[in-house]
Amino acid sequence: MEEKIKNDFEKIIENSKFSNKDIELKRDFLNKFIVSGFPNKKLENWKFSDLNQIIKKNIGDLSFYTNYSIPNKLNPSIYIDGLEHNKIVFINGRIEKIDFKYEEKDKIQISDQFELKKDTKVTNSLINLNNAFANKYFKIVIKKNYSIRKPLVIYHTTNNINSKNINLRLDFVLEKNSSLKIVDIFNDQSEKNFINVFYNFELNQDSILKNYKIDQIENNNIKYSFNNIVQQENSVSETFILSSGSNFIKNEINCDLIGKYSSAFINGIFSLKQKKHHEIKTNINHLIDNTKSYQLIKSVLENESKAVYQGKIFVDSKAQKTDGYQLSKAILLNETTEFNAKPELEIYADDVKCSHGSASGSLNDDAIFYLMSRGLNYTEAKKLLINGFLLEVVEKITDSQIKNLIKNMIGLKE
């Protein structure tokens, strides 16, 4: 693989406009990835989801996509109906459209010419791969005291490619007292590819980020999504994950609460069947006093599917008055399913309120019998109980328009 990845890397460089400094940095990231390779179960963070074996089993001979200089045809049928929104459209990892038509143009700054930075602390091989192969870096700044009027929907789609690795990255800066709503939609038209997505968020004082990640459409692709969030004083981040469509996807969120009274909320749903394997991993780092985090993950699994939730709350010795909560629950609809939970608390302060919990089981037979005695058939009773189980997570969404959109997507009714 080493010779192939180096050859593909050189093709990227030949068709790029990167500075010499950036090219050297990208070579350094590439070499670090080659040394580490794709994550495997020997790594603690990947003990439940051996990506190296998953790629070999489901894709086989993987190559690295290099045709970023060739425009892709945009199909407007992928757009969400009935929702006025701004757009960023990725096709095969290449941005084909950026449209903030609902916003004041001087309140949003978009740049594709910012330099890479060497980070010796990065030990994540997939971020090194992303930094090496992503063809362009866009930085989007929401200006001070501005709240975007309409959600930004980021469309991720693939078209006419197979057995390729695609890497893409976006950086967001929310200046003081600004807000941003993002809906990530995965809509793949190609099969058996590995998509590697890296978002970096910088939340300044009093800013608000709401990010809704939706992987619902059935596909045989493998995905990894990493969100890095750094929060200043009194900032709020809200992340919702609907994990359902891909053959494999791992959503990883690292959130550093470095400003007083900052808060992070992460809620997620696994709805899996047909041998799918999905994971959510979170690291919430309380690094100063008076910060708050809340995490709720629920799973409904059937037909040999597998879900993993690894959630860690870290509390620094300086982080007194921390309030951290984490809970995962799973319904296993048959004996062929598997749910793995690894909740962690690492606390070095003594004046904190932190808790975690995890539970799994089957549907309540008595509840099904009761509903059937009220006139429902077995399928209707089962669906009603599942909807009630998942509804608690969806209700955590604070934006009513997005909440209704997601309810409609997954057929939830109160």
C-alpha positions as CSV (number, residue, x, y, z in Angstrom):
1,M,0.0,0.0,0.0
2,E,2.9,2.4,0.7
3,E,3.9,2.7,-2.9
4,K,0.3,3.3,-4.1
5,I,-0.4,5.9,-1.5
6,K,2.8,7.8,-2.3
7,N,1.9,7.7,-6.0
8,D,-1.6,8.9,-5.4
9,F,-0.3,11.7,-3.1
10,E,2.0,12.9,-5.9
11,K,-0.9,13.2,-8.3
12,I,-2.7,15.4,-5.7
13,I,0.3,17.7,-5.4
14,E,0.8,17.9,-9.2
15,N,-2.8,19.3,-9.7
16,S,-2.8,21.5,-6.6
17,K,-2.0,25.1,-5.8
18,F,-0.5,24.5,-2.4
19,S,2.5,26.5,-1.2
20,N,5.8,24.8,-0.8
21,K,5.4,25.1,2.9
22,D,2.0,23.3,2.8
23,I,3.4,20.6,0.5
24,E,6.1,19.8,3.0
25,L,3.6,19.7,5.9
26,K,1.4,17.4,3.8
27,R,4.3,15.1,3.2
28,D,4.9,15.0,6.9
29,F,1.3,14.1,7.6
30,L,1.5,11.4,4.9
31,N,4.6,9.9,6.4
32,K,2.9,9.8,9.9
33,F,-0.1,8.0,8.4
34,I,2.1,5.5,6.6
35,V,3.8,4.7,9.9
36,S,0.5,4.2,11.8
37,G,-1.8,2.9,9.0
38,F,-5.5,2.5,9.4
39,P,-6.6,2.1,13.0
40,N,-7.0,-1.5,14.3
41,K,-8.3,-3.2,17.5
42,K,-4.9,-2.9,19.2
43,L,-5.7,0.7,19.8
44,E,-8.0,1.3,22.8
45,N,-10.2,3.8,20.9
46,W,-10.8,1.2,18.2
47,K,-11.1,-2.0,20.2
48,F,-14.8,-2.4,19.1
49,S,-14.4,-1.2,15.5
50,D,-11.2,-2.4,13.7
51,L,-11.2,-0.1,10.7
52,N,-8.3,-1.8,9.1
53,Q,-10.2,-5.1,9.0
54,I,-13.5,-3.4,8.1
55,I,-11.9,-1.8,5.0
56,K,-10.3,-5.1,3.9
57,K,-13.5,-7.0,4.3
58,N,-15.9,-4.5,2.7
59,I,-13.7,-2.7,0.2
60,G,-10.5,-4.7,-0.4
61,D,-8.0,-2.9,-2.5
62,L,-8.4,0.8,-1.6
63,S,-6.9,3.6,-3.6
64,F,-6.9,7.4,-3.0
65,Y,-9.1,9.7,-5.0
66,T,-7.1,12.3,-7.0
67,N,-9.4,13.8,-9.6
68,Y,-10.2,17.0,-7.7
69,S,-9.4,19.2,-10.6
70,I,-12.4,17.8,-12.6
71,P,-15.8,19.4,-11.8
72,N,-18.6,17.0,-11.0
73,K,-22.2,17.5,-12.2
74,L,-24.5,18.8,-9.5
75,N,-27.9,17.1,-9.2
76,P,-30.4,19.5,-7.4
77,S,-32.6,16.5,-6.6
78,I,-30.4,15.9,-3.5
79,Y,-31.6,19.1,-1.9
80,I,-34.1,19.0,1.0
81,D,-37.6,20.0,0.0
82,G,-39.6,22.4,2.2
83,L,-36.6,23.9,4.0
84,E,-35.1,27.3,3.1
85,H,-31.4,26.9,3.6
86,N,-27.9,27.8,2.7
87,K,-25.8,25.2,0.9
88,I,-22.4,23.7,0.7
89,V,-22.3,20.7,-1.7
90,F,-19.4,18.2,-1.7
91,I,-19.3,15.7,-4.6
92,N,-16.5,13.1,-4.4
93,G,-14.8,15.3,-1.8
94,R,-14.8,18.4,-4.0
95,I,-16.8,21.5,-3.2
96,E,-19.1,22.1,-6.2
97,K,-21.3,24.8,-4.6
98,I,-21.2,27.3,-1.8
99,D,-24.4,29.4,-1.4
100,F,-25.2,31.7,1.5
101,K,-27.9,33.5,-0.3
102,Y,-30.1,34.1,2.8
103,E,-27.3,35.9,4.7
104,E,-25.7,39.3,4.8
105,K,-22.6,38.9,2.7
106,D,-20.3,41.0,4.9
107,K,-21.2,38.9,8.0
108,I,-19.8,35.7,6.6
109,Q,-16.2,35.4,5.5
110,I,-15.2,32.4,3.3
111,S,-11.5,31.7,2.6
112,D,-9.8,28.9,0.7
113,Q,-6.3,30.2,1.2
114,F,-5.2,29.5,4.8
115,E,-2.1,27.6,5.8
116,L,-1.8,24.2,7.4
117,K,-0.3,24.1,10.8
118,K,2.0,21.5,12.1
119,D,0.5,19.9,15.2
120,T,2.8,17.5,17.1
121,K,0.0,16.5,19.4
122,V,-2.1,14.8,16.7
123,T,-1.9,11.1,17.1
124,N,-5.0,10.2,15.1
125,S,-3.8,8.6,11.9
126,L,-7.1,9.4,10.1
127,I,-6.6,13.1,10.7
128,N,-3.1,12.8,9.4
129,L,-4.5,11.0,6.3
130,N,-7.0,13.9,5.9
131,N,-4.4,16.6,6.2
132,A,-2.3,14.8,3.6
133,F,-5.0,14.2,1.0
134,A,-7.7,16.9,1.4
135,N,-7.4,18.9,-1.8
136,K,-8.6,22.3,-0.4
137,Y,-9.2,23.8,2.9
138,F,-12.1,26.2,3.4
139,K,-12.5,28.4,6.5
140,I,-15.9,29.9,7.2
141,V,-16.1,32.8,9.7
142,I,-19.4,34.0,11.2
143,K,-18.8,37.6,12.2
144,K,-19.3,39.1,15.6
145,N,-22.9,39.6,16.8
146,Y,-24.4,37.8,13.7
147,S,-26.7,34.8,13.8
148,I,-27.3,33.1,10.5
149,R,-30.9,33.4,9.3
150,K,-31.3,30.0,7.7
151,P,-29.6,26.7,8.4
152,L,-26.5,25.7,6.5
153,V,-27.0,22.3,4.9
154,I,-23.8,20.5,3.9
155,Y,-24.5,17.8,1.3
156,H,-22.0,14.9,1.1
157,T,-22.4,12.7,-2.0
158,T,-20.3,10.4,-4.1
159,N,-20.8,9.7,-7.8
160,N,-19.3,7.2,-10.3
161,I,-16.4,6.1,-8.0
162,N,-15.6,2.8,-6.4
163,S,-13.0,1.6,-3.8
164,K,-11.7,5.1,-3.2
165,N,-10.7,7.1,-0.2
166,I,-12.1,10.6,-0.1
167,N,-10.8,13.2,2.4
168,L,-12.4,16.6,3.1
169,R,-12.1,19.3,5.7
170,L,-13.9,22.5,6.8
171,D,-12.9,24.9,9.5
172,F,-15.5,27.2,11.2
173,V,-14.9,30.2,13.4
174,L,-17.8,31.7,15.4
175,E,-16.8,35.1,16.6
176,K,-18.2,36.7,19.8
177,N,-22.0,36.4,20.2
178,S,-22.6,34.7,16.8
179,S,-24.5,31.6,16.0
180,L,-24.5,28.9,13.3
181,K,-26.8,26.0,12.5
182,I,-25.4,23.1,10.4
183,V,-27.2,20.1,9.0
184,D,-24.9,17.4,7.5
185,I,-26.6,15.2,5.0
186,F,-25.0,12.1,3.5
187,N,-26.5,11.0,0.2
188,D,-24.2,8.6,-1.5
189,Q,-24.6,7.5,-5.2
190,S,-21.5,5.3,-5.2
191,E,-20.6,2.2,-3.2
192,K,-17.7,0.7,-1.3
193,N,-15.7,3.9,-0.7
194,F,-14.1,5.3,2.5
195,I,-15.1,8.9,3.3
196,N,-13.0,10.7,5.9
197,V,-14.5,14.0,7.2
198,F,-12.7,16.5,9.5
199,Y,-14.5,19.6,10.9
200,N,-12.8,22.1,13.2
201,F,-14.9,24.5,15.2
202,E,-13.7,27.5,17.2
203,L,-16.5,29.0,19.4
204,N,-15.7,32.4,20.9
205,Q,-17.5,34.0,23.8
206,D,-21.3,33.8,23.8
207,S,-21.4,31.9,20.5
208,I,-23.8,29.1,19.7
209,L,-23.2,26.1,17.4
210,K,-26.0,23.6,16.5
211,N,-24.8,20.7,14.4
212,Y,-27.2,18.0,13.1
213,K,-25.5,15.0,11.5
214,I,-27.8,12.7,9.4
215,D,-26.6,9.5,7.9
216,Q,-29.9,7.8,6.9
217,I,-29.9,6.8,3.3
218,E,-28.9,3.2,2.7
219,N,-25.4,2.7,1.3
220,N,-22.4,0.3,1.4
221,N,-19.8,3.0,2.2
222,I,-17.5,3.3,5.2
223,K,-17.2,6.7,6.9
224,Y,-15.3,8.4,9.6
225,S,-16.3,11.8,10.9
226,F,-14.2,13.8,13.4
227,N,-15.5,17.0,15.0
228,N,-13.0,19.1,17.0
229,I,-14.8,21.8,19.1
230,V,-13.0,24.4,21.2
231,Q,-15.3,26.6,23.4
232,Q,-14.7,29.9,25.0
233,E,-16.7,31.6,27.8
234,N,-20.5,31.1,27.8
235,S,-20.5,29.3,24.5
236,V,-22.9,26.5,23.7
237,S,-22.5,23.5,21.3
238,E,-25.4,21.2,20.5
239,T,-24.7,18.0,18.4
240,F,-27.3,15.6,17.2
241,I,-26.4,12.4,15.4
242,L,-28.7,10.1,13.4
243,S,-26.7,7.0,12.6
244,S,-28.5,4.6,10.3
245,G,-27.6,4.4,6.6
246,S,-24.0,3.5,6.0
247,N,-22.5,0.1,6.2
248,F,-20.0,1.5,8.8
249,I,-19.7,4.9,10.3
250,K,-17.8,6.2,13.3
251,N,-18.7,9.7,14.5
252,E,-16.0,11.0,16.9
253,I,-16.4,14.3,18.8
254,N,-13.7,16.0,20.9
255,C,-14.9,19.0,22.8
256,D,-12.6,21.2,24.9
257,L,-14.5,23.5,27.3
258,I,-11.8,26.1,28.0
259,G,-14.1,29.1,28.9
260,K,-16.2,29.4,32.1
261,Y,-19.9,28.7,31.7
262,S,-19.4,26.9,28.4
263,S,-21.7,23.9,27.7
264,A,-21.7,21.0,25.3
265,F,-24.7,18.8,24.5
266,I,-24.5,15.6,22.5
267,N,-27.5,13.4,21.6
268,G,-27.6,10.5,19.2
269,I,-29.6,7.7,17.8
270,F,-28.5,4.4,16.3
271,S,-31.2,2.7,14.2
272,L,-29.5,-0.3,12.6
273,K,-30.2,-3.5,10.9
274,Q,-28.8,-5.8,8.1
275,K,-25.3,-6.3,9.6
276,K,-24.5,-2.6,9.9
277,H,-21.8,-1.5,12.3
278,H,-21.8,2.1,13.7
279,E,-20.0,3.8,16.5
280,I,-20.1,7.2,18.4
281,K,-17.1,8.2,20.4
282,T,-17.1,11.4,22.5
283,N,-14.4,13.1,24.6
284,I,-15.7,16.0,26.7
285,N,-12.9,17.8,28.4
286,H,-13.8,20.2,31.2
287,L,-10.7,22.3,31.5
288,I,-11.9,25.2,33.6
289,D,-14.5,25.7,36.4
290,N,-18.2,26.1,35.9
291,T,-18.8,24.1,32.7
292,K,-21.5,21.7,31.8
293,S,-22.0,18.7,29.5
294,Y,-24.9,16.4,28.7
295,Q,-24.9,13.2,26.6
296,L,-27.7,10.9,25.7
297,I,-27.4,8.0,23.2
298,K,-30.1,5.5,22.3
299,S,-29.9,2.5,20.0
300,V,-32.4,0.2,18.3
301,L,-30.7,-2.8,16.8
302,E,-31.8,-5.8,14.7
303,N,-30.6,-8.3,12.2
304,E,-27.0,-8.8,13.2
305,S,-26.3,-5.1,13.6
306,K,-23.7,-3.7,16.0
307,A,-23.5,-0.4,17.8
308,V,-20.7,1.1,19.9
309,Y,-20.8,4.0,22.2
310,Q,-17.6,5.2,23.9
311,G,-18.1,8.3,26.0
312,K,-15.5,10.0,28.2
313,I,-15.9,12.9,30.6
314,F,-12.5,14.4,31.6
315,V,-12.4,16.9,34.5
316,D,-9.2,18.9,35.1
317,S,-8.1,19.7,38.6
318,K,-9.0,23.4,37.8
319,A,-12.5,22.5,36.7
320,Q,-14.4,22.8,39.9
321,K,-18.2,23.1,39.7
322,T,-18.3,20.8,36.7
323,D,-21.7,19.3,35.8
324,G,-21.3,16.3,33.5
325,Y,-23.9,13.7,32.6
326,Q,-23.8,10.7,30.2
327,L,-26.3,7.9,29.5
328,S,-26.7,5.3,26.8
329,K,-29.6,2.9,26.4
330,A,-30.1,0.1,23.8
331,I,-33.0,-2.1,22.6
332,L,-31.9,-5.3,21.1
333,L,-34.7,-6.7,18.9
334,N,-33.1,-10.1,18.4
335,E,-30.3,-12.2,19.7
336,T,-28.0,-11.6,16.8
337,T,-27.4,-7.9,17.6
338,E,-24.6,-6.5,19.7
339,F,-24.3,-3.3,21.7
340,N,-21.0,-2.2,23.3
341,A,-20.8,0.7,25.8
342,K,-17.7,2.1,27.4
343,P,-18.5,5.0,29.7
344,E,-15.6,6.7,31.4
345,L,-15.2,9.4,34.0
346,E,-11.7,10.8,34.7
347,I,-12.0,13.4,37.5
348,Y,-9.3,15.4,39.2
349,A,-11.5,18.0,40.9
350,D,-13.5,17.4,44.1
351,D,-16.4,19.8,43.7
352,V,-18.2,18.3,40.8
353,K,-21.4,16.6,39.8
354,C,-20.8,13.9,37.2
355,S,-22.6,10.6,36.4
356,H,-22.7,8.0,33.7
357,G,-24.8,5.0,33.0
358,S,-25.6,2.3,30.4
359,A,-28.4,-0.2,29.9
360,S,-29.6,-2.6,27.2
361,G,-32.4,-5.1,26.8
362,S,-35.3,-6.2,24.7
363,L,-38.8,-4.7,24.2
364,N,-41.1,-5.1,27.2
365,D,-43.5,-8.0,26.4
366,D,-46.0,-6.8,28.9
367,A,-46.1,-3.4,27.2
368,I,-46.6,-5.1,23.8
369,F,-49.4,-7.3,25.2
370,Y,-51.1,-4.2,26.7
371,L,-51.0,-2.3,23.4
372,M,-52.3,-5.3,21.5
373,S,-55.2,-5.6,23.9
374,R,-56.0,-2.0,22.9
375,G,-56.5,-3.0,19.3
376,L,-53.0,-2.7,17.8
377,N,-51.4,-5.6,16.0
378,Y,-47.9,-6.8,17.0
379,T,-46.0,-4.7,14.4
380,E,-47.9,-1.5,15.3
381,A,-47.3,-2.1,19.0
382,K,-43.6,-2.7,18.5
383,K,-43.3,0.4,16.4
384,L,-45.1,2.6,18.9
385,L,-42.8,1.4,21.7
386,I,-39.7,2.1,19.6
387,N,-40.9,5.5,18.6
388,G,-41.5,6.4,22.3
389,F,-38.0,5.2,23.2
390,L,-36.3,7.3,20.5
391,L,-38.5,10.4,20.9
392,E,-36.8,11.4,24.1
393,V,-33.5,12.0,22.1
394,V,-35.2,13.9,19.3
395,E,-37.0,16.1,21.8
396,K,-33.5,17.3,23.0
397,I,-33.1,19.2,19.7
398,T,-33.7,22.9,20.5
399,D,-34.4,24.1,17.0
400,S,-38.1,23.3,16.3
401,Q,-37.8,23.4,12.5
402,I,-34.9,20.9,12.4
403,K,-36.6,18.8,15.1
404,N,-39.7,18.4,12.8
405,L,-37.5,17.7,9.8
406,I,-35.7,14.9,11.6
407,K,-39.0,13.5,13.0
408,N,-40.4,13.3,9.4
409,M,-37.2,11.7,8.2
410,I,-37.4,8.8,10.6
411,G,-41.2,8.6,10.9
412,L,-41.4,9.6,14.6
413,K,-44.8,10.6,16.0
414,E,-45.6,11.7,19.4
